[in-house]
Amino acid sequence: MAPAVAADLLTASATCLRGSGDPKSEEEEPLFVLELSFGDDPDRLAARPAHRERLQALHKEGRLAMAGPFSDDSGALLVFDVPDAEAFAAILDDDPYYRTPGVTIVSQREWSPIVR
């Protein structure tokens, strides 16, 4: 890696870790974390393509930070970047996947990360 590129990466990393110095950015809104558990019901796999399309759309809109299954496919973790609990609940209500047999919501929590 070229020294200039490495220096740029280090500067960017340090800025991300310490924040921009702007008090507003250091008091960012919380994220919302959803943990799912998966069962063997075939309805879950049938519903998954439409669910993943919804996730892609939410990600493009900036409302989904990250999502994916656990490596053993026993469940998944999703991190939503929405302004409040009502917006988070609306996302869950709009996607029938979360009510599909074989999909169980294990927990849904507000999360305040200190490093983003």
C-alpha positions in Angstrom: 0.0 0.0 0.0 1.3 3.4 -0.9 2.3 5.6 2.1 -0.1 8.4 1.0 -3.0 5.9 0.8 -2.1 4.4 4.2 -2.0 7.9 5.8 -5.4 8.8 4.4 -6.8 5.5 5.8 -5.3 6.2 9.2 -6.7 9.8 9.2 -10.2 8.6 8.2 -10.1 5.8 10.8 -9.1 8.3 13.5 -11.8 10.7 12.5 -14.4 8.0 12.7 -13.3 6.8 16.1 -13.1 10.2 17.8 -16.0 11.8 16.0 -16.0 15.0 13.9 -15.8 17.3 16.9 -19.3 18.5 16.1 -21.4 18.0 19.3 -24.4 17.0 17.2 -22.6 14.1 15.5 -21.3 12.8 18.9 -24.9 12.6 20.1 -26.1 10.6 17.2 -29.5 8.9 17.3 -29.6 5.4 18.6 -29.8 2.4 16.3 -32.3 -0.4 16.6 -31.2 -4.0 16.7 -33.4 -7.0 15.8 -32.4 -10.6 16.6 -34.2 -13.4 14.8 -34.3 -17.1 15.4 -35.0 -19.5 12.5 -36.9 -22.8 12.6 -37.3 -25.5 9.9 -40.7 -24.3 8.5 -40.5 -24.2 4.7 -42.6 -21.0 4.7 -39.6 -19.1 5.9 -37.5 -20.0 2.9 -40.4 -19.2 0.5 -40.8 -15.8 2.1 -37.1 -15.0 2.2 -36.6 -13.5 -1.4 -39.2 -10.8 -0.9 -37.8 -10.1 2.6 -34.3 -9.6 1.2 -35.7 -7.3 -1.5 -37.2 -5.2 1.2 -33.9 -5.2 3.1 -32.0 -4.0 0.0 -34.5 -1.1 -0.4 -34.2 -0.1 3.3 -30.4 -0.2 2.9 -30.5 2.0 -0.1 -32.8 4.4 1.8 -30.3 4.5 4.6 -32.7 2.9 7.1 -30.9 -0.4 7.4 -27.2 -0.3 8.4 -26.5 -4.0 8.2 -28.2 -7.4 8.3 -27.4 -11.0 7.8 -27.8 -14.5 9.1 -25.6 -16.2 11.7 -23.0 -18.5 10.1 -25.0 -21.6 11.3 -28.3 -20.2 9.9 -29.9 -20.4 13.3 -31.1 -16.8 13.0 -30.0 -13.3 12.0 -29.1 -9.9 13.3 -30.4 -6.7 11.7 -29.3 -3.1 12.6 -31.7 -0.4 11.6 -30.9 3.3 11.5 -34.2 5.0 12.0 -35.2 8.1 14.0 -37.3 6.4 16.7 -39.1 3.3 18.0 -42.2 4.1 16.0 -40.3 4.0 12.7 -38.6 0.8 13.7 -42.0 -0.8 14.6 -43.4 0.4 11.2 -40.7 -1.4 9.4 -41.4 -4.6 11.3 -45.1 -4.3 10.7 -44.6 -3.7 6.9 -42.6 -6.9 6.3 -44.7 -10.1 6.6 -41.5 -12.1 6.9 -41.3 -11.3 10.7 -44.7 -13.0 11.1 -43.8 -16.0 8.9 -43.8 -19.5 10.5 -40.2 -20.4 11.2 -39.2 -16.8 12.0 -39.2 -15.8 15.6 -38.2 -12.4 17.0 -35.9 -13.1 19.8 -35.2 -9.5 20.8 -35.6 -5.9 19.6 -33.7 -3.3 21.3 -32.6 0.3 21.1 -28.8 0.5 20.9 -26.5 3.5 21.4 -23.1 2.6 19.9 -20.1 4.7 20.9 -18.2 3.8 17.8 -19.7 3.8 14.3 
